[in-house]
Amino acid sequence: MFELTRHGQNHWLFLRLASSALVLAASVVLFVLAVDGAPTGALAACVALEVGVSLAGAAAMRTGAPARRVQAIQLVTDVLIIAAVVHFTGGLQSRFHLMYFFPLFFGAYALDQKGALYVGGFAAAVNLGYTLLVAAERVVPPQVVVRGGIVDNSDLISSHLVVTLLLVVGYLAGEVAGRIRRHERELREKRTALADNERETTTILDNMGSGIITVDASAVVQRVNPSAERILGVGAAALRGKKITDGLADLMPVFVGAVMECAIDGQASDRMEVNIERPDDTTVPIGLSVNPMRGADGHRVGAVAVFQDLSDVERMREQVRQQDRLAAMGELSAVIAHEIRNPLASIRGSVEMLEAELDLSGESSKLFELVRKESARLNRMIEDFLEYARLKHARLRNCRAVELVETLEQLLASRDDFDGARRLKVLSASQDVVVRADEELLGQVFLNLALNAFQAMGESGDLTIVIGLNVERNRPQVVFRFLDEGPGIDEEAMSRIFEPFFTTRQGGTGLGLPLANRVVASHDGRIVARNLDGGGAEFSVHLPLVGIWRDGRLLSSRETLQEISRIVSDSPKADPSVSNPPGDGAERMIP
């Protein structure tokens, strides 16, 4: 219920006292001076009653009485007091009938339109009832004799009433106009605040990593944020204003069904994980929650679906499962090392002693050589297995990417089994980029990838190493790309090359690439393998960018981001001689 503030109460009291003093009291005094035998006592009592009602109402509102009820009682009392004044000043011939307009104006000011109608109706009823009583001679007003003068005193009283009426109406009109202006100003401020809230809400929704779709009670899509477009693979323009079943029901029936149930039946869906199929035939796991939306009156007006792409989560879960398997494998490896390596060493030693003591030739010599060779291979496999299962902790530090590749060049140049220095090409990045790495572990990964490339190419073909930047979803990465000119990777083997013990090379252990993959993962990176369009294969190692090295120091994070933004805007087209890896629309390779 509307209640007056302390300032409003004071203002209302001022209006009533001013009207009592200016209109009623002054008019009564003028009437007494202009009329012979005026009922002075009765009129004075009416003025005193009006002032008393004003003060009593103010006191009641100060003590917490409902303001509108107090004001209504005061206005009803005003009408009755005015009826009494009209009676004592001549009845139907009284010039004080104009005073009935004052409570009407005050009612409109204080009680709005409905209050003014009630007060006006009550005043009309009182005036009509008084007229009927006088006509029926049940009430006889006193006779009033006005003194004569240059100006008729009765006209003077009427003129005074009109003047005061105009003053009061003018004052109230100004107050109403001021109230309208204040309301307009408040409305503008609220509209501005609402617009700011809408912009803030839109900004928050548009920058959330979670997808959000809202629908009305008929399941017609109202809002689609950019993350929802990215996760679903469908543009907002294709969804907004249409039923969510249009175009999506066949691709993602569980998702659409949950939204429809909530929008139409109000059935909320707790957090659940479902797979959706995008229009490009890719399947994406998402976490979905659907809840009803309600209006200000509490009634359901639609539903909101909030969902996240769980692809990274699934990869992490798979990594955890793989780590669990590796932990179990590590425990088993200790037993294998104890149970196999020691007897194997005894076998090799015995064979070497026998070979030294016996004069072997022909088939016997070949058999002894086979035993030595196979035992060495078995020992090497056990060592690789132990190294894979018990990967040592990476000691990371800031390393310049170019220094890591220079170390690899030196290792390849020192080998005498192939001409690595001549067949190796290095294309460095335009910036001296820095990564966090364990030089020893990452050096072994690079050497493994290089040796695999040379073994795949055989006696001919060059290995090209490209150092570049990859801007992927605003997460800059340094990419080391190993591109060979060999036969490529068989499509069937592509999905298994990082599985332990899987190999396509004669005499291979199948642990080199899985070990490299684990090392890169410990650096918070990843290895990607693919076949090149023009022939050959590419293995790319992606590591998080730490910064850019310049003038003997590492640039700050802010300077690095500014430099990357400049490089992205100024970067030339990719070198056509080196094919770029496929992206998902959120990647950009910078040489």
C-alpha positions in Angstrom: 0.0 0.0 0.0 1.2 3.5 -0.8 2.5 5.4 2.2 3.6 9.0 2.4 7.2 9.8 3.4 7.9 12.4 6.1 8.3 15.0 3.5 5.0 14.1 1.9 3.2 14.3 5.2 4.6 17.8 5.9 3.6 18.9 2.4 0.0 17.5 2.9 -0.3 19.3 6.2 0.9 22.6 4.6 -1.7 22.3 1.8 -4.6 21.8 4.3 -3.5 24.5 6.7 -3.0 26.9 3.8 -6.4 26.2 2.4 -8.0 26.5 5.8 -6.3 29.9 6.5 -6.4 31.3 2.9 -9.8 30.1 1.8 -12.1 29.2 4.6 -10.9 31.5 7.4 -10.5 34.5 5.1 -13.8 33.9 3.4 -15.6 33.6 6.8 -14.0 36.8 8.0 -15.0 38.6 4.9 -18.6 37.3 5.2 -18.9 38.4 8.8 -17.7 41.9 7.9 -20.1 42.1 5.0 -23.3 40.7 6.6 -25.4 42.0 9.4 -26.2 39.4 12.1 -23.9 36.7 10.7 -23.7 33.5 12.8 -20.1 34.2 13.9 -19.9 31.5 16.5 -21.0 28.7 14.1 -18.6 29.8 11.4 -15.7 30.1 13.8 -16.4 26.6 15.0 -16.3 25.3 11.4 -12.9 27.0 10.8 -11.6 25.6 14.1 -12.9 22.1 13.2 -11.1 22.2 9.8 -7.8 23.2 11.4 -8.2 20.5 14.1 -8.9 17.8 11.5 -5.8 18.8 9.6 -3.6 18.6 12.7 -5.2 15.4 13.9 -4.6 13.7 10.6 -1.0 14.8 10.5 -0.5 13.3 14.0 -2.1 10.0 13.0 0.1 9.6 10.0 3.2 10.3 12.2 2.2 7.5 14.4 2.0 5.0 11.5 -1.7 5.2 10.5 -2.3 4.4 6.8 -1.9 7.7 4.9 -4.5 7.1 2.3 -7.2 6.2 4.9 -6.4 9.3 6.9 -6.5 11.5 3.8 -9.9 10.0 2.8 -11.4 10.7 6.2 -10.1 14.2 6.1 -11.6 14.9 2.7 -15.0 13.5 3.8 -14.9 15.7 6.8 -14.0 18.7 4.6 -17.1 18.1 2.5 -19.3 18.0 5.7 -17.7 21.2 7.0 -18.2 23.0 3.7 -21.9 21.9 3.7 -22.2 23.5 7.2 -20.6 26.7 6.0 -22.9 26.8 3.0 -25.9 26.4 5.4 -24.8 29.2 7.8 -24.0 31.6 4.9 -27.4 31.5 3.2 -28.1 28.0 2.2 -29.0 27.6 -1.5 -28.3 31.3 -2.1 -24.8 31.0 -0.5 -21.8 32.1 -2.5 -19.7 29.4 -0.7 -20.8 26.5 -3.0 -17.6 27.0 -4.9 -15.7 25.6 -1.9 -16.9 22.1 -2.8 -14.2 22.1 -5.5 -11.4 22.2 -3.0 -11.8 18.7 -1.5 -12.3 17.5 -5.1 -8.9 19.0 -6.2 -7.2 17.6 -3.1 -8.7 14.2 -3.7 -7.3 14.1 -7.2 -3.9 15.2 -5.9 -3.7 12.8 -3.0 -5.9 9.8 -4.0 -5.5 9.8 -7.8 -8.4 9.3 -10.2 -10.5 6.9 -8.2 -10.2 8.9 -5.0 -11.2 12.1 -6.8 -14.3 10.3 -8.2 -15.3 9.1 -4.7 -14.8 12.5 -3.2 -16.7 14.2 -6.0 -19.6 11.8 -5.7 -19.8 12.2 -2.0 -19.8 16.1 -2.3 -22.5 15.9 -5.0 -24.6 13.6 -2.8 -24.3 15.9 0.2 -25.1 19.0 -1.9 -28.1 17.3 -3.5 -29.4 16.0 -0.1 -29.1 19.4 1.4 -31.0 20.9 -1.5 -33.8 18.4 -1.1 -34.0 19.0 2.6 -34.3 22.7 2.1 -37.0 22.2 -0.6 -38.9 20.0 1.8 -38.6 22.7 4.5 -36.9 20.1 6.8 -33.9 22.5 7.0 -34.3 26.3 7.1 -31.1 28.2 6.4 -30.7 31.6 8.3 -31.6 34.8 6.5 -28.6 36.7 5.3 -28.7 40.5 4.8 -25.7 41.9 2.9 -24.7 45.5 3.6 -24.8 47.8 0.5 -21.8 49.7 -0.9 -20.1 50.9 -4.0 -19.6 47.2 -4.9 -22.2 44.6 -3.8 -20.7 42.8 -0.9 -22.1 39.4 -2.1 -20.2 39.9 -5.4 -17.1 40.8 -3.4 -17.4 37.4 -1.5 -17.8 35.6 -4.8 -14.8 37.3 -6.3 -12.7 36.4 -3.3 -13.8 32.8 -3.5 -12.9 32.7 -7.3 -9.5 34.3 -6.7 -8.6 31.8 -3.9 -10.0 29.0 -6.0 -7.7 30.0 -8.9 -4.7 30.3 -6.6 -5.3 26.9 -5.1 -5.9 25.3 -8.5 -2.8 27.0 -9.9 -0.7 25.7 -7.0 -2.0 22.2 -7.3 -1.6 22.2 -11.1 2.1 23.2 -10.6 2.5 20.4 -8.1 0.9 17.9 -10.5 3.1 19.1 -13.3 6.2 18.8 -11.0 5.1 15.3 -10.1 4.7 14.4 -13.8 8.2 15.7 -14.5 9.6 13.8 -11.6 7.9 10.6 -12.8 9.1 11.2 -16.3 12.7 11.7 -15.0 12.4 8.5 -12.9 11.0 6.7 -15.9 13.9 7.8 -18.1 16.3 6.7 -15.4 14.6 3.3 -15.1 14.6 2.9 -18.8 18.3 3.7 -18.9 19.0 1.3 -16.1 16.9 -1.4 -17.8 18.8 -0.8 -21.1 22.1 -1.1 -19.1 20.9 -4.3 -17.5 19.9 -5.7 -20.8 23.3 -4.9 -22.3 25.1 -6.3 -19.3 23.0 -9.5 -19.5 23.5 -9.8 -23.2 27.3 -9.3 -22.8 27.4 -11.9 -20.0 25.4 -14.4 -22.0 27.4 -13.8 -25.2 30.7 -14.3 -23.5 29.8 -17.4 -21.5 31.6 -20.6 -22.3 28.3 -22.5 -21.8 25.7 -22.6 -24.6 22.4 -21.1 -23.7 19.1 -21.4 -25.6 15.8 -20.0 -24.4 12.4 -20.9 -25.7 8.9 -19.7 -25.0 5.9 -21.8 -23.8 5.4 -23.1 -27.4 9.0 -24.2 -27.7 9.8 -21.3 -30.1 13.5 -20.3 -29.8 14.0 -16.8 -28.4 17.7 -16.5 -27.7 20.8 -18.3 -28.8 24.2 -17.2 -27.5 27.5 -17.6 -29.6 28.7 -20.6 -27.5 25.4 -22.4 -28.3 26.1 -21.8 -32.0 29.6 -23.1 -31.7 28.7 -26.2 -29.7 25.6 -27.2 -31.8 27.2 -26.2 -35.1 24.0 -24.2 -36.1 23.7 -20.5 -36.5 21.4 -18.4 -34.4 19.6 -17.1 -37.5 18.6 -20.7 -38.4 17.0 -21.2 -34.9 15.6 -18.0 -33.6 11.9 -17.5 -34.2 11.4 -21.2 -35.1 10.3 -24.2 -33.1 13.3 -26.0 -31.7 12.2 -29.2 -33.4 12.7 -27.6 -36.8 15.9 -28.9 -38.1 17.3 -30.3 -34.8 14.9 -33.1 -33.9 16.6 -35.6 -36.2 20.2 -34.6 -35.2 19.8 -34.4 -31.5 16.5 -36.0 -30.4 17.4 -36.3 -26.7 18.4 -32.6 -26.5 15.2 -31.4 -28.3 13.0 -33.7 -26.2 14.3 -32.4 -22.9 13.7 -28.8 -24.0 10.2 -29.6 -25.3 9.2 -31.3 -22.1 10.4 -28.4 -20.0 8.8 -25.7 -22.2 5.4 -27.4 -22.6 5.0 -29.5 -19.5 7.3 -27.7 -17.1 9.4 -30.9 -16.6 12.9 -29.8 -15.6 15.9 -31.9 -16.5 18.8 -32.3 -14.1 22.3 -32.4 -15.2 22.8 -35.2 -17.8 25.3 -36.1 -20.4 24.2 -36.7 -24.0 25.7 -36.9 -27.4 24.5 -34.6 -30.2 25.2 -34.9 -33.9 26.1 -31.7 -35.7 25.0 -30.9 -39.2 28.6 -31.6 -40.3 28.2 -35.3 -39.1 30.5 -34.8 -36.1 29.4 -36.1 -32.7 29.9 -33.9 -29.6 29.3 -35.0 -25.9 27.5 -32.3 -23.9 26.4 -31.7 -20.3 22.8 -30.5 -20.4 20.5 -28.9 -17.8 17.0 -27.6 -18.7 14.8 -25.6 -16.3 11.6 -23.6 -16.7 11.5 -19.8 -17.0 8.8 -18.0 -15.0 7.4 -14.5 -15.4 6.9 -11.8 -12.8 3.5 -13.4 -11.8 5.2 -16.8 -11.3 3.6 -18.5 -14.3 5.8 -20.5 -16.6 6.7 -18.6 -19.8 9.2 -21.0 -21.4 12.4 -22.9 -20.7 16.2 -22.3 -20.7 18.7 -24.9 -21.7 22.3 -24.6 -20.5 24.9 -27.0 -21.9 28.7 -27.4 -22.2 31.0 -29.1 -24.7 32.4 -32.1 -22.8 35.0 -33.0 -25.5 37.9 -31.8 -23.3 36.4 -33.5 -20.3 36.1 -36.8 -22.2 39.7 -36.5 -23.2 40.7 -35.8 -19.6 38.7 -38.8 -18.5 40.4 -41.0 -21.0 43.8 -39.6 -19.9 42.9 -40.5 -16.3 41.9 -44.0 -17.3 45.1 -44.3 -19.3 47.1 -43.1 -16.3 45.4 -45.7 -14.1 46.3 -48.4 -16.6 49.9 -47.1 -16.7 50.1 -47.1 -12.9 49.1 -50.8 -12.9 51.6 -51.4 -15.7 54.3 -49.7 -13.7 53.7 -52.0 -10.8 53.8 -55.0 -13.1 57.0 -53.7 -14.7 58.9 -54.1 -11.5 58.0 -57.8 -11.3 58.9 -58.2 -15.0 62.3 -56.5 -14.6 63.1 -58.8 -11.6 61.8 -62.0 -13.2 63.1 -61.5 -16.7 66.1 -59.3 -16.8 68.2 -61.2 -14.3 67.7 -64.6 -16.0 68.3 -62.9 -19.4 71.6 -61.5 -18.2 72.6 -65.0 -17.0 71.7 -66.5 -20.4 73.7 -63.8 -22.3 76.7 -64.2 -20.1 76.6 -68.0 -20.4 76.3 -67.9 -24.2 79.3 -65.5 -24.4 81.4 -67.7 -22.2 80.5 -70.8 -24.3 81.2 -68.9 -27.5 84.6 -68.0 -26.2 85.6 -71.5 -25.1 84.2 -73.4 -28.1 85.5 -73.4 -31.6 82.3 -72.7 -33.4 81.7 -72.7 -37.1 79.0 -73.0 -39.6 75.5 -73.5 -38.3 76.6 -73.5 -34.6 78.1 -70.0 -35.0 74.9 -68.7 -36.5 72.8 -70.1 -33.7 75.0 -68.5 -31.0 74.8 -65.1 -32.9 71.0 -65.4 -33.1 70.8 -66.0 -29.3 73.0 -62.9 -28.7 70.9 -60.8 -31.1 67.5 -61.9 -29.8 68.5 -61.5 -26.2 69.7 -58.0 -26.9 66.4 -57.2 -28.6 64.5 -58.6 -25.7 66.6 -56.6 -23.2 66.0 -53.4 -25.3 62.3 -54.0 -25.3 62.2 -54.4 -21.5 64.2 -51.2 -21.1 61.8 -49.3 -23.4 58.8 -50.8 -21.6 60.2 -49.7 -18.2 61.0 -46.2 -19.5 57.4 -45.9 -20.8 55.7 -47.3 -17.6 58.0 -45.3 -15.3 58.2 -41.9 -17.0 60.4 -39.7 -14.9 59.0 -36.4 -13.6 59.5 -33.5 -16.1 61.6 -30.7 -14.7 60.2 -27.7 -16.7 62.0 -24.5 -17.3 61.7 -21.7 -19.9 63.4 -22.8 -23.1 63.8 -21.0 -26.4 62.2 -23.0 -29.2 65.1 -22.4 -31.6 67.6 -23.8 -29.1 65.7 -27.0 -28.7 65.8 -27.5 -32.5 69.5 -26.6 -32.6 70.2 -29.3 -30.1 68.4 -31.8 -32.3 70.4 -30.6 -35.3 73.6 -31.3 -33.4 72.4 -34.8 -32.4 71.5 -35.7 -36.0 74.8 -34.3 -37.3 76.8 -36.5 -34.9 75.2 -39.8 -36.2 77.1 -41.7 -38.8 74.3 -44.0 -39.9 72.8 -41.4 -42.2 73.5 -37.9 -43.5 71.1 -36.1 -41.1 72.7 -32.7 -41.4 72.3 -32.5 -45.2 68.8 -33.9 -45.3 67.4 -31.6 -42.5 65.7 -28.2 -43.2 64.7 -25.9 -40.4 62.2 -23.0 -40.8 62.2 -20.9 -37.7 59.4 -18.7 -36.5 59.5 -15.0 -37.2 59.7 -14.5 -33.4 62.0 -16.0 -30.9 59.3 -17.9 -28.9 59.7 -19.5 -25.5 58.1 -22.6 -24.0 58.4 -24.5 -20.7 60.1 -27.8 -21.3 62.4 -30.4 -19.9 65.2 -30.2 -22.4 66.3 -33.8 -22.0 62.8 -35.4 -22.3 61.6 -33.1 -25.1 64.9 -33.6 -26.9 64.3 -37.4 -26.8 60.8 -36.8 -28.3 62.2 -34.7 -31.1 65.0 -37.2 -31.8 62.5 -40.0 -31.9 60.2 -38.2 -34.3 63.2 -37.3 -36.5 64.6 -40.8 -36.6 61.2 -42.2 -37.4 60.9 -39.8 -40.3 64.4 -40.7 -41.7 63.6 -44.5 -41.3 60.3 -44.0 -43.1 62.0 -42.1 -46.0 64.9 -44.5 -46.4 67.9 -43.3 -48.4 66.2 -40.3 -50.0 64.0 -37.4 -49.0 64.4 -34.5 -46.6 62.9 -33.8 -43.2 61.6 -30.2 -42.7 61.1 -28.8 -39.2 58.9 -25.7 -39.0 58.6 -23.6 -35.8 55.4 -21.6 -35.8 52.6 -20.0 -33.7 49.1 -21.4 -33.6 46.4 -19.0 -32.3 43.7 -21.5 -31.2 40.7 -20.0 -29.4 42.9 -17.2 -28.1 45.3 -19.7 -26.5 48.6 -19.1 -28.3 50.7 -22.3 -28.8 54.2 -23.0 -30.2 54.0 -25.7 -32.9 57.0 -27.9 -33.9 56.1 -29.5 -37.2 58.1 -32.5 -38.5 57.3 -33.0 -42.2 58.9 -35.9 -44.1 58.8 -37.0 -47.7 58.1 -40.6 -47.0 55.2 -42.9 -48.0 52.9 -41.5 -45.2 50.9 -43.5 -42.6 48.5 -46.2 -43.4 44.9 -45.0 -42.7 44.1 -48.1 -40.6 47.2 -47.5 -38.5 46.7 -43.8 -38.0 44.2 -44.3 -35.2 46.5 -46.7 -33.3 50.0 -45.3 -33.7 50.0 -43.9 -30.1 48.9 -47.2 -28.6 51.6 -49.1 -26.6 53.2 -52.0 -28.4 51.6 -51.1 -31.8 54.2 -50.9 -34.5 54.4 -51.3 -38.3 58.2 -51.4 -38.4 60.2 -54.6 -38.4 62.0 -55.0 -35.1 60.1 -52.0 -33.5 58.9 -52.2 -29.9 55.8 -50.0 -30.4 56.7 -47.8 -27.5 58.5 -44.9 -29.1 55.5 -42.8 -30.1 53.4 -43.7 -27.0 56.4 -42.6 -24.9 56.7 -39.3 -26.9 52.9 -38.7 -26.5 53.2 -39.1 -22.7 56.2 -36.8 -22.5 54.4 -34.1 -24.5 51.2 -34.5 -22.4 53.4 -34.0 -19.2 54.3 -30.6 -20.8 50.6 -29.7 -21.1 50.8 -30.2 -24.9 49.7 -32.7 -27.5 51.0 -34.5 -30.6 49.0 -34.5 -33.8 49.7 -36.9 -36.7 48.4 -36.6 -40.3 49.2 -37.4 -43.9 50.2 -34.5 -46.2 48.3 -33.9 -49.3 51.4 -34.0 -51.5 52.8 -37.2 -49.9 54.6 -37.8 -46.7 53.5 -37.5 -43.1 53.5 -34.7 -40.5 53.9 -35.0 -36.7 53.2 -31.7 -35.0 54.1 -31.0 -31.3 51.9 -28.3 -29.7 53.2 -26.6 -26.5 51.7 -23.6 -24.7 53.5 -20.3 -25.5 55.2 -18.7 -22.5 56.3 -15.6 -24.2 58.6 -14.0 -26.8 62.4 -13.5 -26.3 63.7 -10.2 -27.5 66.8 -8.1 -26.7 68.0 -10.6 -24.1 64.8 -10.7 -22.0 61.4 -12.4 -22.0 58.6 -10.0 -22.8 55.8 -9.5 -20.3 52.5 -11.2 -20.8 50.9 -7.9 -21.9 53.7 -7.2 -24.4 53.5 -10.8 -25.7 49.8 -10.5 -26.3 50.2 -7.2 -28.0 53.0 -8.6 -30.2 50.8 -11.6 -31.1 47.9 -9.4 -32.0 50.2 -7.4 -34.3 51.6 -10.6 -35.9 48.1 -11.9 -36.5 47.0 -8.7 -38.2 50.2 -8.4 -40.3 51.0 -12.0 -41.0 51.4 -12.9 -44.7 49.8 -15.7 -46.4 51.1 -19.2 -45.6 54.1 -20.6 -47.5 52.6 -22.7 -50.3 55.6 -25.0 -50.1 54.6 -26.1 -46.6 51.0 -27.3 -46.3 49.1 -26.1 -43.2 47.4 -28.4 -40.8 43.6 -28.5 -41.0 41.8 -26.3 -38.5 38.4 -26.1 -37.0 37.7 -22.5 -37.8 39.2 -21.3 -34.5 42.9 -21.9 -35.5 45.4 -19.8 -37.4 48.9 -20.9 -38.1 51.5 -18.1 -38.2 54.9 -18.9 -39.7 
